[in-house]
Amino acid sequence: MLNQVSYTRNPEFLEKYYICRGSEKFYSNFNISVKYDQPITKNQLSAALRSLILKNSWFIHNFFKVDEKDSKVENYNNWKLKYLEQIKFRDVVTTQNIQKFNESTLEYLNGLTLNHNTKETLWKIILFKEDSGDQWLTVYVDHSMFDGLSLVQFHKDLAKEISLVGNPKEVVETLFDLEKDLEHLPSKPMVASEVATDLYYPTYTKVWNHYLSKYVPGYATVSNWLYPANTNPPLFHSPSPVKKDLTTKYKLLKFSPEQMSKMIKFCKTERVTFTAYMDVMFIKALQNSIFKDYDPTQQFSTHSFIAINGRRYYGEDIRNFKFGTMVTGIHIKTPPVINEIDAMKHLNVELNKEIKSRSYFKDIGMMKYVNLFNYFQSKIGAINTSSTFGISNLGKVATNKDVPIQFKDIVFSANAGVMYGLVLNTITLPNGEMNMVISYIPNYGSLESNNEKGIKRLFNLFEEYLLNGIKA
């Protein structure tokens, strides 16, 4: 009999954040789908997964409730991370035939969830086969175990393992068995990525302000008066109050290597990042579509939530910390865009300032002092708690010349959920081609003028501005 105590640990604060978000259905999943330059079989995939799991115990984790107490009250301190006892191929891999991999496929993927407190993995795979014969491999995951870059790493590692297994004669039905595979495991579970460094440790000032606001009457009111958060013109948040509805719609945009080369050249000439370029062009498109449909008499400022990779701050050992979550979002407020170049440079300055300060990582560290369920529940019914839009740019996937299997296409998609109304998820192939998925909640589809849907006009204008902005 195994000593289960040796194969458990307490979840850390960010893991508990995602346990709450997932188990209480405030979020479904995010996913990355790849098309290889050659077909793969279930036999190859099963053998590759078996090898991958034995080399990395991260894939055998789930979180379990350990008592009958109310987790909302206990703030998810009554959960533990444990190794799964067994993983079967049929439980983690399914196959489906589809006409074409497109926005409808992304909507289907959005409806899937990974389940905590079960004997299931927090990652799953779907092999899609198009009518054309092309094959897509999708991995969808729970955020408690992965961020965007660690899911990219999952795909890289899996491609490498597939290239090494040859042509097995049969499917490996049991990918992992705790008793039989004990020798491959570390003596205890890997630590959570959020405590692998001091990145998320909040400053004493942040902690003191938290307690003063909580226990000193009037402190929060005085603090808000001294440091007002009002924005003029007002921020645009969402066309209607937030619902606990995970339904998300999608728009997939593709930009060729030639188009990307011109845009990058423009950004280098103006000394701005592509993220700043993309952000400002999206604001400009919003101003001439959604904002006008919502209230043609009002100008709006915008609140961008831009995802930042925390691995950038550390040496090679941490930068290559393959899995877990080492990400946060930087919040940038932008007044109405009049001059695009000026707006890009302003945003670039703010972005660099916040990246240097690491302040938003420290803010995330304050989540350990927050009641998690109340935090998420407070979003429901509100109209001013979300950003205008988010950007998650995973950058270019580097080519591994030692791996004969390469990516022909790749798509990064996520649930918009309760936290975000509009999200831009981008990823770039080694050849320079970029795929962008715009996730949006359905109520954006209700806005229109002159019998034209505002969301359709937003997509058309955004693509036009991105491509033609290089001529500005």
C-alpha positions in Angstrom: 0.0 0.0 0.0 1.3 3.4 -1.0 1.8 6.1 1.6 -0.5 8.8 0.1 0.8 11.4 2.5 4.1 11.4 0.6 2.3 12.2 -2.7 0.3 15.2 -1.6 0.9 18.9 -0.8 -1.2 21.9 0.0 -2.2 24.1 -3.0 -0.7 27.6 -3.1 -2.6 30.8 -3.3 -2.7 31.1 -7.1 -3.7 27.4 -7.5 -6.5 28.0 -5.0 -7.6 31.0 -7.1 -7.9 28.7 -10.2 -9.5 25.9 -8.2 -12.3 28.3 -7.2 -12.6 29.7 -10.7 -12.8 26.3 -12.3 -14.8 24.3 -9.8 -17.4 27.1 -9.3 -17.7 27.4 -13.2 -16.5 30.9 -13.6 -14.3 29.7 -16.4 -14.2 26.7 -18.7 -10.7 26.2 -20.2 -8.1 27.4 -22.6 -6.6 25.4 -25.4 -4.0 25.3 -28.2 -4.5 23.3 -31.4 -1.8 22.3 -33.8 -1.6 20.8 -37.2 1.5 18.7 -37.8 3.4 18.4 -41.0 2.6 14.7 -41.0 -0.3 12.5 -39.7 0.0 10.7 -36.4 -1.8 7.6 -35.1 -3.4 6.8 -31.8 -0.7 4.2 -31.3 2.0 6.9 -31.6 0.1 9.3 -29.5 -0.4 6.8 -26.7 3.2 5.8 -26.6 4.3 9.4 -26.6 2.0 10.4 -23.8 3.2 7.4 -21.7 6.8 8.6 -22.1 5.9 12.2 -21.5 4.1 11.4 -18.2 6.9 9.3 -16.9 9.4 12.1 -17.5 7.2 14.8 -15.9 5.0 14.2 -12.9 3.2 17.5 -13.5 0.8 15.6 -15.7 -0.5 13.3 -13.0 -1.8 16.1 -10.6 -5.3 17.0 -9.6 -6.8 18.8 -6.6 -9.0 17.1 -4.1 -11.4 18.4 -1.4 -10.3 16.7 1.9 -13.3 17.3 4.1 -17.0 18.1 4.1 -16.6 21.8 5.0 -17.8 24.5 2.7 -14.8 25.5 0.5 -16.3 29.0 -0.1 -16.1 29.6 3.7 -12.7 27.8 4.1 -11.4 29.8 1.1 -10.2 26.5 -0.5 -7.8 25.7 2.3 -9.5 22.4 2.6 -8.1 21.1 -0.7 -4.9 19.2 -1.5 -2.9 18.4 -4.6 -2.5 14.7 -5.1 -1.1 12.3 -7.6 -3.7 10.4 -9.7 -3.7 6.6 -9.2 -4.1 5.8 -12.8 -4.5 7.4 -16.3 -6.1 5.5 -19.1 -5.6 6.6 -22.8 -9.4 6.4 -23.4 -10.0 8.9 -20.6 -7.6 11.6 -21.9 -7.8 11.2 -25.7 -10.9 11.4 -27.9 -11.2 11.6 -31.7 -13.8 13.5 -33.8 -14.5 14.1 -37.4 -15.2 17.7 -38.4 -15.9 19.5 -41.7 -13.3 22.1 -41.0 -11.4 23.5 -38.0 -12.9 26.9 -37.5 -14.8 29.2 -35.1 -17.5 26.5 -34.6 -14.8 24.1 -33.4 -13.5 26.8 -30.9 -17.1 27.2 -29.6 -17.3 23.5 -29.1 -14.0 23.4 -27.2 -15.2 26.3 -25.0 -18.0 24.1 -23.7 -15.6 21.6 -22.3 -14.4 21.7 -18.7 -11.7 20.0 -16.6 -12.9 18.7 -13.3 -11.3 19.1 -9.9 -11.9 16.6 -7.1 -12.1 13.7 -9.6 -9.8 10.9 -10.8 -9.4 12.8 -14.1 -6.4 14.7 -15.4 -6.4 18.5 -15.7 -5.5 18.2 -19.4 -7.2 16.4 -22.2 -6.6 15.9 -25.9 -8.9 15.7 -28.9 -7.7 14.5 -32.3 -9.8 16.3 -35.0 -9.9 14.9 -38.5 -11.2 17.3 -41.2 -13.1 16.2 -44.3 -10.0 17.2 -46.3 -8.1 14.6 -44.3 -6.1 17.1 -42.4 -5.6 16.4 -38.7 -5.6 18.8 -35.7 -4.4 17.9 -32.2 -6.0 20.0 -29.5 -4.9 20.1 -25.9 -7.3 21.8 -23.5 -6.3 22.5 -19.9 -7.2 23.9 -16.6 -5.4 27.1 -15.6 -4.4 25.8 -12.2 -1.7 23.7 -13.8 -0.9 25.6 -17.0 -0.5 29.0 -18.5 -0.3 29.8 -22.2 3.5 29.3 -22.5 3.5 26.1 -20.5 0.8 24.7 -22.8 3.1 25.6 -25.8 5.8 23.7 -24.0 3.4 20.7 -23.6 2.9 20.7 -27.4 6.7 21.0 -28.0 7.4 18.1 -25.6 4.7 16.0 -27.1 5.9 16.5 -30.6 9.3 15.5 -29.6 8.0 12.3 -27.9 5.9 11.4 -31.0 9.0 11.7 -33.2 10.9 9.2 -30.9 8.3 6.4 -30.6 8.5 5.1 -34.2 5.4 3.1 -35.2 4.0 1.1 -32.3 1.8 -1.8 -33.2 -0.9 -1.1 -30.6 -2.3 1.6 -28.4 -0.8 1.9 -24.9 -4.0 1.6 -22.9 -2.6 2.5 -19.5 -0.6 5.6 -19.6 0.2 5.7 -15.9 -0.2 3.5 -12.9 0.9 4.9 -9.5 2.0 1.6 -7.9 3.8 0.3 -11.0 5.4 3.6 -12.0 6.5 4.6 -8.6 10.2 4.5 -9.5 9.7 7.3 -12.1 8.2 9.8 -9.6 10.0 12.4 -7.5 9.8 11.8 -3.7 7.2 14.5 -3.4 5.1 16.6 -5.8 6.8 19.6 -7.5 6.3 22.9 -5.9 3.8 25.4 -7.3 5.4 27.8 -9.8 4.1 30.8 -7.9 6.3 30.0 -4.9 9.4 29.0 -7.0 10.5 32.6 -6.9 9.7 35.8 -5.0 7.9 37.2 -8.0 4.4 37.2 -6.4 5.5 38.3 -2.9 3.5 41.4 -2.1 5.2 44.5 -0.6 4.7 45.4 3.1 2.9 48.5 1.9 0.3 46.5 0.0 -0.2 44.2 3.0 -0.5 47.1 5.4 -3.0 48.9 3.1 -5.1 45.8 2.9 -5.4 45.4 6.7 -5.9 49.2 7.3 -8.7 49.2 4.7 -10.2 46.1 6.4 -10.0 47.1 10.0 -9.7 50.9 10.2 -13.1 52.7 9.6 -12.9 55.3 6.9 -9.4 54.4 5.7 -10.6 53.1 2.3 -12.7 56.2 1.8 -9.8 58.6 2.6 -7.4 56.5 0.4 -9.8 56.6 -2.6 -10.1 60.4 -2.1 -6.3 60.9 -2.0 -5.8 58.5 -5.0 -8.9 58.8 -7.2 -9.5 56.1 -9.8 -12.0 58.0 -11.9 -11.2 58.3 -15.6 -12.5 61.0 -17.9 -13.9 60.2 -20.5 -15.4 57.1 -18.7 -14.0 53.6 -19.3 -16.0 51.3 -21.5 -16.4 47.9 -19.7 -19.3 45.9 -21.2 -22.5 46.5 -23.1 -24.5 44.8 -20.3 -24.2 43.4 -16.7 -21.9 40.4 -16.4 -23.7 37.0 -16.3 -22.5 33.7 -15.0 -22.6 32.4 -18.5 -19.5 30.9 -20.0 -20.8 31.0 -23.6 -18.2 32.6 -25.8 -18.1 33.4 -29.5 -15.0 33.5 -31.7 -13.4 35.2 -34.7 -10.3 33.7 -36.2 -8.0 36.0 -38.1 -4.9 34.9 -40.0 -2.0 37.1 -41.1 0.6 35.9 -43.6 4.4 36.1 -43.0 4.6 38.9 -45.5 1.8 40.9 -43.8 3.5 40.3 -40.4 6.9 41.4 -41.7 5.5 44.7 -42.8 3.7 45.3 -39.5 6.9 44.4 -37.5 9.0 46.7 -39.7 6.6 49.5 -39.0 6.8 48.9 -35.3 10.6 48.8 -35.3 10.6 52.1 -37.3 8.3 53.8 -34.7 10.1 52.0 -31.8 7.0 50.4 -30.4 6.1 46.8 -29.7 3.7 44.8 -31.8 1.5 44.5 -28.7 1.2 48.3 -28.4 0.5 48.4 -32.2 -2.2 45.8 -31.9 -3.7 47.3 -28.7 -4.1 50.8 -30.2 -5.5 49.6 -33.6 -8.1 47.5 -31.6 -9.0 50.6 -29.6 -9.4 52.6 -32.9 -11.6 49.8 -34.3 -13.7 49.8 -31.1 -14.2 53.6 -31.3 -15.6 53.3 -34.8 -17.9 50.3 -34.1 -18.9 49.0 -30.7 -18.6 52.4 -28.9 -20.7 54.2 -31.4 -23.3 51.5 -31.4 -23.5 51.6 -27.6 -23.7 55.4 -27.3 -23.0 57.6 -30.3 -23.0 60.7 -28.1 -20.3 59.6 -25.7 -16.5 59.1 -26.0 -14.9 56.3 -24.0 -11.5 55.6 -22.5 -10.3 52.0 -22.6 -8.9 49.6 -20.1 -6.5 47.0 -21.6 -5.4 43.9 -19.7 -2.2 42.7 -21.2 -0.8 39.3 -20.1 2.9 39.3 -19.1 5.2 36.3 -18.7 6.9 36.2 -15.3 9.7 33.9 -16.5 11.3 37.0 -18.2 12.7 38.2 -14.8 14.8 35.2 -13.9 17.7 33.0 -15.0 17.6 30.1 -17.4 16.4 27.6 -14.7 13.3 29.6 -14.0 12.7 30.9 -17.5 12.6 27.3 -18.6 10.3 26.3 -15.7 8.1 24.4 -18.1 4.7 24.2 -16.4 2.5 25.9 -13.9 1.5 29.5 -14.0 3.9 32.4 -14.1 1.8 35.1 -15.6 -0.1 38.2 -14.7 -1.9 41.0 -16.5 -0.9 44.6 -16.7 -3.7 47.1 -16.6 -3.4 50.2 -18.9 -6.0 52.9 -19.3 -5.9 54.8 -22.5 -7.9 58.0 -23.4 -9.7 58.1 -26.8 -7.2 57.5 -29.6 -6.7 60.6 -31.8 -3.1 60.1 -33.0 -2.3 56.4 -33.3 1.5 56.8 -33.1 1.3 59.0 -30.0 -1.1 56.5 -28.4 1.2 53.5 -29.2 4.3 55.3 -27.7 2.3 56.3 -24.6 1.1 52.7 -24.2 4.7 51.4 -24.8 6.1 53.6 -22.1 3.4 52.5 -19.6 3.9 48.9 -20.5 7.6 49.1 -20.0 7.2 50.9 -16.7 4.9 48.3 -15.3 7.0 45.4 -16.6 10.0 46.9 -14.8 8.2 47.5 -11.5 6.6 44.0 -11.3 3.8 45.7 -9.4 1.0 43.7 -10.9 2.7 40.4 -9.9 2.7 41.7 -6.3 -1.0 42.6 -6.7 -1.7 39.0 -7.6 0.2 38.0 -4.5 -2.5 39.8 -2.5 -5.1 37.3 -3.6 -4.0 35.2 -0.6 -5.8 37.7 1.6 -9.1 37.7 -0.4 -12.1 35.5 -0.2 -11.9 33.9 -3.6 -15.5 32.9 -4.1 -16.7 36.4 -3.1 -14.2 37.9 -5.4 -15.6 36.0 -8.4 -19.2 36.3 -7.4 -18.9 40.1 -7.0 -18.4 40.3 -10.8 -21.9 38.9 -11.5 -24.4 41.6 -12.3 -21.7 44.3 -12.4 -20.9 46.5 -15.4 -17.7 48.2 -14.3 -15.5 45.4 -13.0 -13.9 44.0 -16.1 -11.4 45.4 -18.5 -12.5 46.7 -21.9 -10.5 43.9 -23.5 -7.5 41.6 -22.8 -4.5 40.7 -24.9 -2.5 37.5 -24.6 0.3 37.3 -27.1 2.3 34.1 -26.8 4.8 35.2 -29.5 6.6 33.1 -32.0 6.9 29.3 -31.5 10.5 28.6 -32.1 11.5 25.7 -34.4 13.3 22.8 -32.8 15.5 21.5 -35.6 16.2 18.3 -33.6 12.5 17.3 -33.9 11.4 16.0 -37.3 7.8 16.7 -36.6 7.0 20.4 -37.1 3.9 22.6 -36.7 2.1 23.6 -39.9 -0.6 25.6 -38.1 -1.4 26.6 -34.6 -4.4 28.2 -32.9 -4.6 29.6 -29.3 -8.1 30.1 -27.9 -9.7 30.7 -24.5 -12.9 31.3 -22.7 -13.9 34.9 -22.2 -16.0 33.9 -19.2 -16.9 36.1 -16.3 -13.7 38.1 -16.2 -13.3 39.4 -19.7 -15.8 40.6 -22.4 -13.3 40.7 -25.3 -9.9 38.9 -25.5 -7.3 38.8 -28.2 -5.3 35.6 -28.2 -2.4 35.5 -30.6 0.4 33.0 -31.5 2.9 33.0 -34.3 4.3 30.0 -36.3 8.0 29.6 -36.9 7.5 30.8 -40.5 6.1 34.1 -39.2 2.4 33.5 -39.9 0.2 34.7 -37.0 -3.1 33.4 -35.9 -5.4 35.6 -33.8 -8.5 34.4 -32.0 -10.8 37.1 -30.7 -13.1 35.7 -28.0 -16.2 37.7 -27.1 -19.3 37.3 -25.0 -22.5 37.1 -27.0 -24.1 40.3 -25.9 -21.6 42.2 -28.1 -23.6 40.7 -31.0 -26.7 42.6 -30.0 -25.2 46.0 -30.8 -25.8 47.3 -34.3 -26.4 50.4 -36.4 -27.7 50.8 -40.0 -28.6 47.1 -40.0 -25.0 46.1 -39.5 -23.7 44.2 -36.5 -21.2 46.2 -34.5 -19.1 43.2 -33.8 -18.8 42.4 -37.5 -17.7 46.0 -38.2 -15.2 45.7 -35.4 -13.5 42.7 -36.9 -13.4 44.2 -40.4 -12.1 47.6 -39.2 -9.5 46.0 -36.9 -8.1 43.8 -39.7 -8.1 46.9 -42.0 -6.3 49.1 -39.5 -3.7 46.4 -38.7 -2.8 46.0 -42.4 -3.2 49.5 -43.5 -1.7 51.2 -40.4 1.7 50.4 -41.7 1.1 53.1 -44.3 0.3 55.8 -41.6 
